[in-house]
């Protein structure tokens, strides 16, 4: 079912994990689309080196930005960029994967099985995740509050300023509510998200504190590298 999928990754200063993220996508999707938005670290060099090494894979890469907005005030350019990537997607489904997360094999398998039987009225798919706060603590996101990650590329658009953009079915006024909309389905397998390790969000949001627990297991980097194949 990978021929039905195109991955979208928007990156900025993602040198910590971007190579592992890209490796984890090889063989999982038909096309890897990646856009850099003004990195000042080694991110662009890493991406170009990856493309040169895996030249047989279908990978598109471009650089834009940097954008002037901030996380707290919203960045409308990022929402516009997401919609541009959707409009350029040739496959039926777009998979949104950040530069600091990885999906285990079990999640891909669950997704492929779902795509075999998915109803035509379905417009989006969500999934829960592990959110690393630091090397020893995670936020376990409950299944009822999953991340927006997979959409029918030609049917859905984003509105609003990132990071508070929402899904809308084109030409409709009401947002595609992941909690109650029957056109949104939910996977059960969790993925791993490492954003807080890079210092982007050093403070756990209040609603997440109840879900913050010690992480007992392997080092997060070991987990990331295991799934990067």
Secondary structure, 3 states (H helix, E strand, C coil): CHHHEEEEEEECCCCCCHHHHHHHHCCCCCEEEEEECCCCCCHHHHHHHHHHHCCCCCEEEEECCCCCCECCCEEHHHHHHHHHHHHCCCCCEEEECCCCEECCHHHHHHHHHHHHHCCCCCCEEEECEEEECCCCEEEECCHHHCEEEEEECCCEEEECCECCCEEEECCCCCECCCCCCCCEEECCCCEEECHHHHCCCCCCCHHHHHHEEECCCCCHHHHHHHHCC
